[in-house]
Amino acid sequence: MLHLDHLLLTEPGFRLEADLTIPTGAHVAVIGPSGAGKSTLLNAIAGFVVPAAGRILWNGQDLAGQPAGARPVSILFQDQNLFPHLTVERNLALGLAPDGRMDGAARARIAAALERTGLGGLGQRRPAQLSGGQQGRAALARALLRARPLLLLDEPFAALGPALKAEMLDLVLDVARETGATVLMVTHDPGDALRLGGLTMLVADGTAHSPCETSALLADPPKALRDYLG
């Protein structure tokens, strides 16, 4: 269970409060206006932003003081966080060990993850030699290998066309089911929220609101969400 306990995030000209709980295994779309703090919230959970006040608790454990790499989190950004100078195989190896070393067992696990995500035989390519969809698959393959209980996605598929984006969202759900991960995904598209299923968290007017059932929220949106959706 993820609990944001009276969390306060501040930057010059910016303030975001959150006091909410997300059940283990939930799939949560994070939606709201640009600049509302969606990405900042995910970065705080991942350990890249230090809260001004409050706590981030995972299964009752305060994550404060834990470096990003030690947190129970995998995060995918829009650039897929792939190192351009490394092969896909080496990028995935970093999901298993910080130094990226590979023994026979690691190579076998990486090969299986590549096959699982539709990238079989592409391990020796570099990210620039992959399409946008293939890069997204590589990032998800690394998340599958890491098997962290929190999977955060900051619009990693925003540049993809509708059909390919839907395919990638389905793959996210497959990875989440296989790893048992709790998913938080930033999106600007209510269609993505519906496809992800589960819950949606509205971030607007300085507050990250408690997640609500997605279809119910979109059927009767509060004013802040109506204003955003138009």
N, C-alpha and C positions, 0 to 999 in steps of 0.2 A: 504494500500500500504506500502510495506517495502522498505525503501531507505537507502542504505549504502553510506553515504556522505563522500567521500575522507577518507574512513576508513583505518587505518593502525594498523596492529597487529604485534607485535614483541616479540621474545623470543631469547635467546642466539643462534646465528647461523640461525635464522629464521626471515623472513619478508614477510608479505602478505598485498597487497593493494587491495581495492575494492571500486569502485565508480559506483554503479548500482542501478536499481529499479526493484522490483518484484511486479507485479500487484496483487491486492487482489483476493484471490481465485485460484491463479495459483498453479500448481503442478510442482515442479522443482526438477529434479535429479541433484545432485552435484557429479561430477565425476572428476577424476584426479589421478596422481601418489600418492603412499604412501608418507606421509611426506610433501605433498604440502600445507596442511593447511585446509583441508575440515572440519575436526572435530573442529579445533581451531575456524574456522569461525562460526560454529553452536554454540559453547560454548560462543563466544562473544555475539551473538544475544540473547542467553539465560541468559546472565549475569554472567557467570562463568569465563570469561576472560575480563580483562580491556583493552580497546584499547589504543594504544600509541597516536593516533590522530584520528580526524574525529568523525562522529556521526552515530548512528543507530537510524533511525526514523521510527516509526510506525504511519501511518496516520498523519504525520506531527509532532508527539510528540517525543521529544528526550528521549530515554530510559536511558541515562546516569544517574547514581545515583539511579536508581530503583533496588532494590535487586531482585535476581532471582525469588523468589516466587511471587513478585508483578508484574512481566512482563506478557504480554499477550501471554505466551508461554507454550506449553507442549513439553517435549523432551523425546525421547526414546533412550536409549543407548543399546549396545550389551547385557548387562546383564539385560535389561528390567527394571532397577531401582525398583525392588520389594524387600521389606524387608523380609528376609527369616524367621524371627521369628514371623511374623504376618500371619494370614489367608488371603486368597485372598480377602474376604469381607472387612477385616480391611485395607488391602492395597488400595482397591478402595475407602474406606471411606476417606482416606487422600486426594483423589482428590476433595472431597466436602468440607472438613474443615481441617485446619492444625492440629487440635488435634485428628482428626479421630473419633469424636463423631458421634453416629448414633441415630436418632430418627426413628419413624415409616416411615416417608416420605423418609428419607435417605435410609433406608433398602429397600424400594420399588424401588427407583431409581437404587440402586446397583443391585438388583435382575433383573430389566429390562435390565440393561447394560450387565449383565452376560448372560442372554438369548440371547440378540442381537448379542453377540460375540461367541455364541456356548459353553458357560461355565455354562449353567443352572445346578444347583444342586452341583456345585463345590466350592461354596463360603467358606466353612469351611476347605478346604484343604490349606496347606502351599505350597509355590512355589516349594519346592523340591519334592512335590508329584505330580507335573504337568509335562507333557512333554514340550519340548522346544517350540513347536507350541502353546500349551496351555498357557505357560508363556507369549508369545507374544500377545495372545488374551487378557490376563488379563491386560497387559500394555495398549493395545488399548482400553479396556473397561474403564480404568481410564481416558485416554485421552478423550473418549466420554463423561464421566461425567464432566470433567473439562471444556470442550467446549471452550478452548482458541482459539483465532483466528489464532495463528501461531502454526503449528505442525511440529516439527523438529525430524528427525529420523536419528540416526547415526549408520547405518548398523545393526539394531536390529535383522534382520533375516538372517544374513550372515552364521550362522551355520546350517541353515535348508536346506533340500534337495530341488531340483528345483520345484517339484510339490507343496510342502507345502509352499515354499517361494512365489510362484505365488499366492497361495490362500491367504496368509497374505497380499500381496500387494493389492489384490482386496479388502480385508477388510479395509485396509488403505484408499482406495479410497471411500469406502462406508461411513466410519467415517467422512472423509473430506467433502463429500457431505452433510451429515446430520448436521454437525456443521458449514459448510461454511468456513472451515479452509484453510489458505494458507499453502502449504506443501513444505518443503525442506527436501530431503532425500539423504544422502550420500550413494553412492554405488560404487563398482568397476566393476559392471556388466552392459554393455550397454543394455542387455536384460531387466534388471530391469528398466532402464530409459525409454525404449520403452513401457513397460507395464504400468508404471506410467503415460505415456502420457504427453502432454503439452510441457514443456521446459526443457532444460538441461544447467547447468552452469559448465563450465570448470574451474577448479582451477589448475594452473600450472605456473611454472616459476615466482613465487612470485606475481601472479595476480589472483583474482577471476573475471573472465570475465562475461560480461552481458549475461544473459540467452538467448539461441536461441531455435527455434523450434527443437525438438529432432530428428525427422527423417531427417530433412534437415542437421543438424549438423553432424549426423553419416554418411550420404550419401557423404558429402564432408568435412571431418574433417580437421581442421588446423593442422599444423605440430606437435604441442605439443600433440594433441590428437592422431594423427597417431602414434607418437612414443610410446605413452602409450598403445594404443590398439595393436600395433605390426602388 
